[in-house]
Amino acid sequence: MRGPRIVGLALAILGLAVLASADYKKSFLDGCKARDQSNWQQTAVKMREAISENDREGERVRAAGMSFEGYYPHYYLGLAYFKSGNLSAAATEFAESERQGAIKSNAELYSNLRRMQGSAPSPPPAPAVQVAKKEEKKEEKKEEKKADDKKPADGPKSGADPAVIARAVERARNEIERGQGLQIAILEVKDSQPFVPVWQHDPNLQEGYSLALQKLNRAKALLQTGKTKGEVTEIDAAADIASDAQADLVKLQSAMAERKTAYDKAQLAAKAPQGQPDKVATADPTKKKHDDEELQLKEKAEFDRQEVAKQLQRRVGSANTMLSMLEKAGPDPAVARSKSEIKSLVQRFSVIGSGGTIADLRMLGDRLSEALSGANELLSKVAAASGGPPPTLVDAAASFFNGDYQRTVSVLEKASFAESRATAHALMLRAAARYALFMVGGGKDEKMRALAAADAGACHRRDPKLTPQRSVFSPAFADFFRKNS
């Protein structure tokens, strides 16, 4: 069942982009109708729907005839929250709308946004005597001047410099992302076959991991609170806590390696015949050092073999997706041969499994890559005739959702597309794969991060309206894409 699901996710990026483009406009306009009726609950629902599909403000959306609405879903969602009394949520949305900047081109809406940002938590009591219109206008001008003097950045009570807040937020986000990268790297190692027994028998490792994870979650919560209130001290605290979590995770990695060596030695000692400890104690120190080095080499070889096996497992997932695509290609002798070859290689993997030698696993992975490339060429011809999304792009998306990020990058580095839309999708997908490799690597490969940022920028220049769907991509990548586009 995984193959069809992956194809569906891939098509969610490629085949349904036009539908998504139409849906966010409909949701936004429905929200505007609810706004005009002062139905703030429905306004919030529809604006959230629009944001989930396109959170970039600024375009003009045709309402009817020559009537247009400015696309400011964050502003109107903030307005709905404000009218409903949820001032904290309103401040977050107003801050995001102001950060994007498009709202500033509409003087009336921006003035309202600034006034609501500086408003008190509860509405003022109704006056006993009606105030003259002239006096009301004077009061409004005074409040507008106060709001302009304060210039809050991300929250209603902030008096900090917006540039200072922006730098603090960027630092905190980077620290949290690096921590999450280390967390992912540890997850992959601890769940691998050589480390499972070590992890299960050492509660200190589990406790250390849990404490580091709690720090990361605390940092994320503080960052969100700091952004909402515009408090630089809370944002800086989030960065410091995330940095501490990184240090804890690095120590945990070293502890895991030490525990693994100790565990393996204990296992060998338990299997040794009676009397062996005395021999070990009186053994030649040179021989003992040689034995230790040999054991470390064996451990490294086993670890490398496990990594190659996991990579091949992901490639098999891509192969199953390709088979699903080939089934839909119709009766063709070349397609039939391609299906047969891929099925044979997948069957070969099921026979040798993860217990094969590293040489066998690598050879099988290379053959499978060649077979998938050949299948892509066949499907390109079918797609050209049917007008569907390019198979190379679908194959790359399938590899991405199977966790084979390196193959996604390799496929898209060699690919070229005639249509600008397909090129934009390819750049976004390659940015996502490179960002995933950066995170899995513990957030240390700045070159990979820079390449991901370059792809995101190129994608935005190619198609400014194309943004990662949060239902498909991770929130972390969606934020990364937005910051670099």
C-alpha positions as CSV (number, residue, x, y, z in Angstrom):
1,M,0.0,0.0,0.0
2,R,3.0,2.3,0.4
3,G,3.6,2.7,-3.4
4,P,0.2,4.3,-4.2
5,R,0.5,6.6,-1.2
6,I,3.9,7.8,-2.3
7,V,2.6,8.4,-5.8
8,G,-0.3,10.4,-4.3
9,L,2.1,12.5,-2.3
10,A,4.3,13.1,-5.4
11,L,1.2,14.2,-7.4
12,A,0.2,16.4,-4.6
13,I,3.2,18.5,-5.5
14,L,3.2,18.1,-9.3
15,G,-0.3,17.4,-10.6
16,L,-2.4,19.4,-8.1
17,A,-0.6,22.7,-8.0
18,V,-3.1,24.4,-10.2
19,L,-6.0,23.2,-8.2
20,A,-4.3,24.4,-5.0
21,S,-3.8,27.8,-6.6
22,A,-7.5,28.1,-7.2
23,D,-8.6,26.7,-3.8
24,Y,-6.7,29.3,-1.7
25,K,-8.4,32.1,-3.6
26,K,-11.8,30.6,-3.0
27,S,-11.1,30.1,0.7
28,F,-9.9,33.7,0.9
29,L,-12.9,35.2,-0.8
30,D,-15.3,33.1,1.4
31,G,-13.4,34.4,4.4
32,C,-13.9,38.0,3.1
33,K,-17.7,37.4,2.8
34,A,-17.7,36.1,6.4
35,R,-15.7,39.2,7.4
36,D,-18.3,41.5,5.8
37,Q,-21.0,39.7,7.8
38,S,-18.9,40.0,11.0
39,N,-18.9,36.2,11.3
40,W,-15.4,36.1,12.8
41,Q,-15.4,32.4,13.5
42,Q,-16.0,31.6,9.9
43,T,-13.5,34.3,8.8
44,A,-10.8,32.6,10.9
45,V,-11.6,29.2,9.4
46,K,-11.4,30.3,5.8
47,M,-8.3,32.5,6.3
48,R,-6.5,29.5,7.9
49,E,-7.5,27.4,4.9
50,A,-6.1,30.0,2.5
51,I,-2.9,30.3,4.5
52,S,-2.3,26.6,4.5
53,E,-2.3,26.7,0.6
54,N,-0.6,30.1,0.1
55,D,0.7,32.2,3.0
56,R,2.3,34.9,0.8
57,E,0.4,38.1,1.0
58,G,0.2,40.9,-1.6
59,E,-1.5,39.7,-4.7
60,R,-4.9,41.0,-5.9
61,V,-7.7,38.5,-6.0
62,R,-10.7,39.1,-8.3
63,A,-13.9,39.0,-6.3
64,A,-16.5,39.8,-9.0
65,G,-16.3,41.7,-12.3
66,M,-13.7,44.5,-11.8
67,S,-13.8,44.2,-8.0
68,F,-10.6,43.0,-6.4
69,E,-9.6,42.1,-2.8
70,G,-6.0,42.5,-1.6
71,Y,-4.7,39.1,-0.5
72,Y,-3.9,39.7,3.2
73,P,-5.0,36.4,4.9
74,H,-2.7,36.9,7.9
75,Y,-4.1,40.4,8.5
76,Y,-7.7,39.2,8.3
77,L,-7.0,36.2,10.4
78,G,-5.5,38.5,13.0
79,L,-8.6,40.7,12.7
80,A,-10.9,37.7,13.3
81,Y,-8.9,36.8,16.4
82,F,-8.9,40.4,17.6
83,K,-12.7,40.7,17.3
84,S,-13.1,37.3,19.1
85,G,-10.9,38.5,22.0
86,N,-7.9,36.2,21.3
87,L,-5.3,39.0,21.4
88,S,-2.3,36.7,21.7
89,A,-3.1,34.9,18.4
90,A,-4.1,38.2,16.8
91,A,-0.6,39.6,17.6
92,T,1.1,36.6,16.0
93,E,-0.8,37.0,12.7
94,F,-0.4,40.8,12.7
95,A,3.3,40.4,13.2
96,E,3.6,37.9,10.3
97,S,1.6,40.3,8.0
98,E,3.8,43.2,9.0
99,R,6.9,41.0,8.5
100,Q,6.0,40.1,5.0
101,G,5.5,43.8,4.2
102,A,2.8,43.8,1.6
103,I,0.2,45.2,4.0
104,K,2.2,48.5,4.2
105,S,1.1,49.4,0.7
106,N,-2.5,49.7,1.9
107,A,-2.4,52.7,4.2
108,E,-5.9,52.1,5.7
109,L,-5.3,48.5,6.6
110,Y,-1.8,49.1,7.9
111,S,-3.0,51.9,10.1
112,N,-5.7,49.6,11.5
113,L,-3.1,46.9,12.1
114,R,-0.8,49.2,14.0
115,R,-3.7,50.5,16.1
116,M,-4.9,47.0,17.0
117,Q,-1.3,46.0,17.9
118,G,-1.2,48.8,20.4
119,S,-4.7,48.2,21.8
120,A,-5.4,47.2,25.4
121,P,-6.4,43.6,26.2
122,S,-10.1,44.5,26.8
123,P,-12.3,47.0,24.9
124,P,-12.9,50.4,26.6
125,P,-16.2,50.9,28.3
126,A,-18.9,52.7,26.4
127,P,-18.9,56.5,27.1
128,A,-21.8,57.9,29.1
129,V,-22.1,60.9,26.8
130,Q,-21.7,60.7,23.0
131,V,-18.4,62.1,21.9
132,A,-18.5,64.6,19.0
133,K,-17.2,63.4,15.7
134,K,-14.5,66.1,15.7
135,E,-13.2,64.9,19.1
136,E,-13.2,61.2,17.9
137,K,-11.0,62.1,14.9
138,K,-8.6,63.9,17.2
139,E,-8.3,60.9,19.5
140,E,-7.8,58.6,16.5
141,K,-4.9,60.8,15.2
142,K,-3.3,60.8,18.7
143,E,-3.5,57.0,18.8
144,E,-2.1,56.6,15.3
145,K,0.8,59.0,16.3
146,K,1.5,56.9,19.4
147,A,1.5,53.7,17.4
148,D,3.9,55.2,14.9
149,D,6.2,56.3,17.7
150,K,6.2,52.9,19.3
151,K,6.7,50.9,16.1
152,P,6.2,47.4,17.6
153,A,7.8,44.6,15.6
154,D,6.2,41.2,16.5
155,G,3.8,41.9,19.3
156,P,1.5,44.5,20.7
157,K,3.8,45.5,23.6
158,S,7.1,45.5,21.9
159,G,9.3,48.6,21.9
160,A,12.4,46.8,20.6
161,D,14.1,47.6,17.3
162,P,12.6,45.4,14.5
163,A,16.0,44.7,13.1
164,V,17.2,43.5,16.6
165,I,14.2,41.2,16.9
166,A,14.8,39.9,13.4
167,R,18.4,39.0,14.1
168,A,17.5,37.4,17.4
169,V,14.8,35.3,15.7
170,E,17.2,34.2,13.0
171,R,19.8,33.1,15.5
172,A,17.3,31.2,17.6
173,R,15.9,29.5,14.5
174,N,19.4,28.4,13.4
175,E,20.2,27.0,16.8
176,I,16.9,25.1,17.0
177,E,17.4,23.7,13.4
178,R,21.0,22.5,14.3
179,G,19.6,20.8,17.4
180,Q,16.9,19.1,15.4
181,G,19.5,17.9,12.9
182,L,21.5,16.3,15.7
183,Q,18.3,14.8,17.1
184,I,17.5,13.2,13.7
185,A,21.0,11.8,13.4
186,I,20.8,10.2,16.8
187,L,17.4,8.8,16.0
188,E,18.8,7.0,12.9
189,V,21.8,5.6,14.8
190,K,19.9,4.4,17.9
191,D,17.3,2.6,15.8
192,S,19.9,0.8,13.7
193,Q,20.5,-2.9,14.5
194,P,23.9,-2.6,16.2
195,F,22.7,0.0,18.6
196,V,19.3,-1.3,19.6
197,P,20.5,-3.5,22.5
198,V,22.9,-0.8,23.7
199,W,20.1,1.7,23.9
200,Q,17.6,-0.6,25.5
201,H,20.0,-1.6,28.3
202,D,21.2,1.9,29.2
203,P,18.6,4.1,30.8
204,N,21.1,7.0,31.1
205,L,21.2,7.3,27.3
206,Q,17.4,7.4,27.1
207,E,17.2,10.0,29.9
208,G,19.9,12.1,28.3
209,Y,18.0,12.1,25.0
210,S,14.7,12.9,26.7
211,L,16.2,15.9,28.5
212,A,17.8,17.3,25.3
213,L,14.5,16.9,23.5
214,Q,12.7,18.7,26.3
215,K,15.2,21.6,26.0
216,L,14.5,21.8,22.2
217,N,10.8,21.9,22.8
218,R,11.2,24.5,25.5
219,A,13.4,26.6,23.0
220,K,10.7,26.4,20.4
221,A,8.0,27.5,22.8
222,L,10.1,30.4,24.0
223,L,10.8,31.5,20.5
224,Q,7.1,31.5,19.6
225,T,6.3,33.5,22.8
226,G,9.1,35.9,22.2
227,K,8.0,36.6,18.6
228,T,4.4,37.1,19.7
229,K,5.4,39.6,22.5
230,G,8.3,41.1,20.7
231,E,10.6,40.3,23.7
232,V,14.2,40.0,22.6
233,T,15.2,38.5,26.0
234,E,12.9,35.5,25.5
235,I,14.1,35.0,21.9
236,D,17.7,35.1,23.1
237,A,16.8,32.6,25.9
238,A,15.4,30.3,23.2
239,A,18.7,30.4,21.3
240,D,20.7,29.7,24.4
241,I,18.5,26.8,25.4
242,A,18.7,25.3,21.9
243,S,22.5,25.7,22.0
244,D,22.6,23.8,25.4
245,A,20.5,21.1,23.8
246,Q,23.0,20.8,21.0
247,A,25.9,20.4,23.5
248,D,23.9,17.7,25.3
249,L,23.2,15.8,22.0
250,V,26.9,16.0,21.0
251,K,27.8,14.5,24.4
252,L,25.1,11.9,23.9
253,Q,26.7,10.9,20.6
254,S,30.1,10.3,22.3
255,A,28.5,8.4,25.1
256,M,26.7,6.2,22.7
257,A,30.0,5.3,21.0
258,E,31.6,4.5,24.3
259,R,28.7,2.4,25.5
260,K,28.7,0.5,22.2
261,T,32.4,-0.4,22.7
262,A,31.9,-1.4,26.3
263,Y,28.8,-3.5,25.4
264,D,30.7,-5.3,22.6
265,K,33.6,-6.1,24.9
266,A,31.2,-7.4,27.6
267,Q,29.5,-9.6,25.0
268,L,32.9,-11.1,23.9
269,A,33.9,-11.6,27.6
270,A,30.7,-13.5,28.3
271,K,31.3,-15.8,25.3
272,A,34.9,-16.5,26.2
273,P,35.8,-19.9,27.8
274,Q,36.5,-20.0,31.6
275,G,40.0,-18.9,32.5
276,Q,40.2,-16.4,29.6
277,P,40.2,-13.3,31.9
278,D,43.6,-14.3,33.4
279,K,45.0,-14.8,29.9
280,V,43.7,-11.4,28.9
281,A,45.2,-9.8,32.0
282,T,48.7,-11.2,31.3
283,A,48.5,-10.8,27.5
284,D,51.0,-8.8,25.5
285,P,49.9,-5.1,25.6
286,T,50.8,-4.9,21.9
287,K,48.5,-7.8,21.0
288,K,45.7,-6.3,23.1
289,K,46.0,-3.0,21.3
290,H,45.9,-4.8,18.0
291,D,42.8,-6.7,19.1
292,D,41.1,-3.5,20.1
293,E,41.9,-1.9,16.8
294,E,40.6,-4.9,14.9
295,L,37.4,-4.9,16.9
296,Q,36.9,-1.2,16.1
297,L,37.4,-1.8,12.4
298,K,34.9,-4.6,12.5
299,E,32.4,-2.4,14.3
300,K,32.9,0.4,11.7
301,A,32.5,-2.1,8.8
302,E,29.3,-3.4,10.3
303,F,28.0,0.1,10.8
304,D,28.8,1.0,7.2
305,R,27.1,-2.2,6.0
306,Q,24.0,-1.2,7.9
307,E,24.0,2.3,6.4
308,V,24.3,0.9,2.9
309,A,21.4,-1.6,3.6
310,K,19.2,1.3,4.8
311,Q,20.0,3.3,1.7
312,L,19.1,0.3,-0.5
313,Q,15.9,-0.2,1.5
314,R,14.9,3.4,0.6
315,R,15.8,2.7,-3.1
316,V,13.6,-0.4,-3.1
317,G,10.7,1.9,-1.9
318,S,11.3,4.1,-4.9
319,A,11.4,1.0,-7.1
320,N,8.0,-0.1,-5.8
321,T,6.6,3.4,-6.6
322,M,8.1,3.1,-10.1
323,L,6.4,-0.2,-10.6
324,S,3.1,1.4,-9.7
325,M,3.7,4.0,-12.4
326,L,4.7,1.5,-15.0
327,E,1.5,-0.5,-14.4
328,K,-0.4,2.6,-15.6
329,A,1.8,3.0,-18.7
330,G,-0.2,0.5,-20.8
331,P,0.9,-2.5,-22.8
332,D,4.3,-1.9,-24.3
333,P,7.1,-4.5,-24.7
334,A,9.8,-2.1,-23.5
335,V,7.7,-1.2,-20.4
336,A,7.1,-4.9,-19.7
337,R,10.8,-5.6,-19.8
338,S,11.5,-2.7,-17.5
339,K,8.9,-3.9,-15.0
340,S,10.4,-7.4,-15.1
341,E,13.9,-6.2,-14.5
342,I,12.9,-4.0,-11.5
343,K,10.8,-6.8,-10.0
344,S,13.7,-9.2,-10.3
345,L,16.0,-6.7,-8.4
346,V,13.4,-6.1,-5.7
347,Q,13.0,-9.8,-5.3
348,R,16.8,-10.2,-5.1
349,F,16.8,-7.7,-2.2
350,S,14.1,-9.7,-0.4
351,V,16.3,-12.8,-0.6
352,I,19.6,-11.3,0.6
353,G,17.9,-8.7,2.9
354,S,20.0,-6.6,5.3
355,G,22.3,-9.6,5.9
356,G,24.1,-9.4,2.6
357,T,27.7,-8.2,2.3
358,I,28.4,-4.6,1.7
359,A,29.7,-5.4,-1.8
360,D,26.5,-7.3,-2.7
361,L,24.3,-4.5,-1.3
362,R,26.2,-1.8,-3.2
363,M,26.1,-3.8,-6.5
364,L,22.4,-4.3,-6.1
365,G,21.9,-0.6,-5.4
366,D,23.8,0.4,-8.5
367,R,21.8,-2.0,-10.7
368,L,18.6,-0.8,-9.3
369,S,19.5,2.8,-10.0
370,E,20.3,2.0,-13.6
371,A,17.0,0.2,-14.0
372,L,15.1,3.1,-12.5
373,S,16.8,5.6,-14.8
374,G,15.9,3.4,-17.8
375,A,12.3,3.2,-16.6
376,N,12.2,7.0,-16.3
377,E,13.2,7.4,-20.0
378,L,10.4,5.1,-21.0
379,L,7.8,6.9,-18.9
380,S,9.0,10.3,-20.3
381,K,7.8,9.2,-23.8
382,V,4.4,8.1,-22.3
383,A,4.1,11.4,-20.4
384,A,4.9,13.5,-23.4
385,A,2.0,11.8,-25.2
386,S,-0.5,12.1,-22.3
387,G,0.5,15.6,-21.0
388,G,1.0,14.3,-17.5
389,P,3.8,15.5,-15.1
390,P,7.3,14.5,-16.2
391,P,8.2,11.0,-14.8
392,T,11.7,12.2,-13.8
393,L,10.0,14.7,-11.5
394,V,7.5,12.1,-10.1
395,D,10.4,9.6,-9.6
396,A,12.4,12.3,-7.7
397,A,9.4,13.1,-5.5
398,A,8.8,9.4,-4.8
399,S,12.5,9.0,-3.8
400,F,12.1,12.1,-1.5
401,F,9.1,10.7,0.3
402,N,10.8,7.3,0.6
403,G,13.6,9.1,2.5
404,D,16.2,8.7,-0.3
405,Y,17.2,12.4,-0.3
406,Q,20.6,11.8,-2.0
407,R,18.9,10.1,-4.9
408,T,16.4,12.9,-5.2
409,V,19.2,15.4,-5.6
410,S,21.1,13.2,-8.0
411,V,18.1,12.7,-10.3
412,L,17.2,16.4,-10.4
413,E,20.8,17.5,-10.9
414,K,20.9,15.7,-14.2
415,A,17.3,16.6,-15.3
416,S,16.1,19.4,-17.4
417,F,12.5,20.3,-18.2
418,A,10.9,22.2,-21.1
419,E,8.2,23.7,-19.0
420,S,9.0,26.5,-16.6
421,R,6.4,25.2,-14.1
422,A,8.1,21.7,-14.0
423,T,11.5,23.4,-13.5
424,A,10.1,25.4,-10.5
425,H,8.7,22.3,-8.9
426,A,12.1,20.5,-9.4
427,L,13.9,23.4,-7.7
428,M,11.6,23.3,-4.8
429,L,11.9,19.5,-4.4
430,R,15.7,19.6,-4.7
431,A,15.8,22.4,-2.1
432,A,13.7,20.1,0.2
433,A,16.0,17.2,-0.3
434,R,19.2,19.2,0.3
435,Y,17.7,20.8,3.4
436,A,16.8,17.3,4.6
437,L,20.4,16.1,4.0
438,F,21.6,19.2,6.0
439,M,19.4,18.3,8.9
440,V,20.2,14.6,8.9
441,G,23.9,15.5,8.9
442,G,23.4,17.3,12.2
443,G,23.1,20.8,10.8
444,K,26.9,21.0,10.2
445,D,27.2,21.0,6.4
446,E,26.8,24.7,5.6
447,K,27.6,24.1,1.9
448,M,24.5,21.8,1.7
449,R,22.4,24.4,3.5
450,A,23.6,27.1,1.1
451,L,22.8,24.9,-1.9
452,A,19.3,24.4,-0.5
453,A,18.9,28.1,0.0
454,A,20.0,28.8,-3.6
455,D,17.5,26.3,-4.9
456,A,14.7,27.9,-2.9
457,G,15.6,31.4,-4.2
458,A,15.8,30.1,-7.8
459,C,12.4,28.4,-7.4
460,H,10.8,31.7,-6.1
461,R,12.3,33.7,-9.1
462,R,10.9,31.1,-11.5
463,D,7.5,31.0,-9.9
464,P,6.8,33.5,-7.1
465,K,3.4,32.0,-6.3
466,L,4.8,28.5,-5.7
467,T,5.3,27.7,-2.0
468,P,5.7,24.4,-0.1
469,Q,2.4,22.9,1.0
470,R,2.6,22.3,4.8
471,S,0.5,19.2,4.4
472,V,3.3,17.7,2.2
473,F,6.5,19.3,3.5
474,S,7.7,19.8,7.1
475,P,7.0,23.1,8.8
476,A,10.8,23.6,9.3
477,F,11.4,23.4,5.5
478,A,8.4,25.6,4.8
479,D,9.9,28.3,7.0
480,F,13.4,27.8,5.5
481,F,12.0,28.1,2.0
482,R,10.1,31.3,2.9
483,K,13.2,32.9,4.5
484,N,15.4,32.2,1.4
485,S,12.9,33.0,-1.4
